Amino acid sequence: MKQLVFPLILCFTVFFVSCSNDSPAILKDEPEPKEEIYPLSDSTNTGDWILIEELSDEFEGTELDNSKWQIQGVNGVYKSNFIGRPPSQFSINNAIVEDGKLKILTKWEPDYNFNPKYHPKTGEEFKNITTAAVYSTHRFKYGYMEIKCKSANTEITSAFWTTGDNSEMDMFEMFGGHKTNEAWRKRLKFNMISWDPENPYYLPSGNGPAHTRNIQVDFYTANDFHVYGFEWTADSVKIYIDGKLHPDGVILKSELTNNGANLNRWVTDDFYWIWVDSETFPWLGVPDSKEEVGPNGIAAYEIEYIRVWQKQNQINVKK
């Protein structure tokens, strides 16, 4: 009987293998298609937006993606020779990725090795306070910028801004905490700035703010996360708060004037790098002690994501 069973098993095995070779291949599970992400103010994408991966980040993981971002001061590199605004100074230890967020930390560190000790141009002393700055490795021209964040709850800026070759555009400068001016705790300060001392279109000197505007909101920016959106074109900048166009959030090139004359060059015609940072503004007050900075002498400007879109037929990004 045993002699008969083995040949039968062998025949069945050969038959099964032969049949299985003629059978359709078993399909592996295909990855789920990536969900498209659009601006909060245009969730159905009527604007035909394309997410620019090089300038967008969800800040997952444990460290910053250095293909997209540079921490100011790493390897001694300071873009635009900007080391911080006295009395605070940028520290490479104060930009971290944690809990799915980029955190720009402000610390009370009187024993920090401030280097230089004094600002090389103004002579002001760097002391007591360290902050941080992060900027993009890529730059772009026109599009929709969106950031979800919560400002630091202390007398220090939480900023989202951009720089070009001869100009700067500050999407916002926030003061999440303030001892004397309640309005700052609910304010986004928007600025367009020329850096060109010979530019005839702005101030008499050519160098300084071309336009500034206070965007007041109905919440404390340090209390919770909110989404801030900025649509930037050749003719306007539009500011959105949690997906809604702000009543004071339309800045038109045609309406901007300098000494009574319309500006015939948009200050934001450059390609721009994105920055996020915290700075001290002494004219608005600074923390005077460890306790005023925050618990354990630390305050955090927290960023859940940064996203940039451009029109499908107007992709304009470069390093």
PyMOL commands that set and color helices and strands:
alter all, ss='L'
color gray80, all
select helices_A, chain A and resi 2-21+40-42+53-55+74-76+79-81+92-94+182-186+253-255+282-284+290-293+295-297
alter helices_A, ss='H'
color red, helices_A
select strands_A, chain A and resi 49-51+69-71+89-90+95-98+101-108+129-131+133-140+143-150+157-163+167-175+187-194+208-216+226-232+236-241+244-252+257-258+261-262+272-277+298-311+317-318
alter strands_A, ss='S'
color yellow, strands_A
deselect
rebuild
show_as cartoon
